[in-house]
Amino acid sequence: MGGSNMASLNASRQMMR
């Protein structure tokens, strides 16, 4: 649940940028 969560957060942060 850590790696998968990190990837999701990364994508969300890039889209918000």
MDTraj code that builds the backbone (N, CA, C; nanometers):
import mdtraj as md
import numpy as np

residues = "MET GLY GLY SER ASN MET ALA SER LEU ASN ALA SER ARG GLN MET MET ARG".split()
xyz = np.array([
    [0.0849, -0.1216, 0.0000],
    [0.0000, 0.0000, 0.0000],
    [0.0882, 0.1264, 0.0000],
    [0.2169, 0.1078, 0.0129],
    [0.3058, 0.2263, 0.0141],
    [0.3456, 0.2662, -0.1270],
    [0.4040, 0.1742, -0.1993],
    [0.4479, 0.2064, -0.3372],
    [0.3284, 0.2490, -0.4223],
    [0.2199, 0.1727, -0.4126],
    [0.1008, 0.2059, -0.4957],
    [0.0501, 0.3455, -0.4580],
    [0.0493, 0.3749, -0.3309],
    [0.0007, 0.5070, -0.2856],
    [0.0932, 0.6177, -0.3369],
    [0.2200, 0.5933, -0.3316],
    [0.3189, 0.6943, -0.3780],
    [0.2971, 0.7248, -0.5264],
    [0.2762, 0.6230, -0.6049],
    [0.2567, 0.6429, -0.7502],
    [0.1300, 0.7258, -0.7723],
    [0.0268, 0.6950, -0.6978],
    [-0.1012, 0.7685, -0.7129],
    [-0.0796, 0.9156, -0.6750],
    [-0.0082, 0.9376, -0.5695],
    [0.0162, 1.0764, -0.5241],
    [0.0994, 1.1520, -0.6280],
    [0.1968, 1.0849, -0.6831],
    [0.2832, 1.1481, -0.7849],
    [0.1996, 1.1919, -0.9047],
    [0.1153, 1.1059, -0.9536],
    [0.0316, 1.1383, -1.0713],
    [-0.0618, 1.2546, -1.0358],
    [-0.1184, 1.2490, -0.9190],
    [-0.2121, 1.3563, -0.8766],
    [-0.1370, 1.4898, -0.8673],
    [-0.0194, 1.4846, -0.8164],
    [0.0597, 1.6111, -0.7982],
    [0.0976, 1.6642, -0.9369],
    [0.1342, 1.5806, -1.0274],
    [0.1753, 1.6289, -1.1623],
    [0.0532, 1.6887, -1.2333],
    [-0.0615, 1.6279, -1.2162],
    [-0.1838, 1.6790, -1.2834],
    [-0.2225, 1.8151, -1.2224],
    [-0.2068, 1.8284, -1.0944],
    [-0.2419, 1.9557, -1.0259],
    [-0.1455, 2.0657, -1.0725],
    [-0.0232, 2.0267, -1.1021],
    [0.0778, 2.1281, -1.1430],
    [0.0321, 2.1818, -1.2755],
])
top = md.Topology()
chain = top.add_chain()
for i, resn in enumerate(residues, 1):
    res = top.add_residue(resn, chain, resSeq=i)
    for name in ("N", "CA", "C"):
        top.add_atom(name, md.element.get_by_symbol(name[0]), res)
traj = md.Trajectory(xyz[None], top)
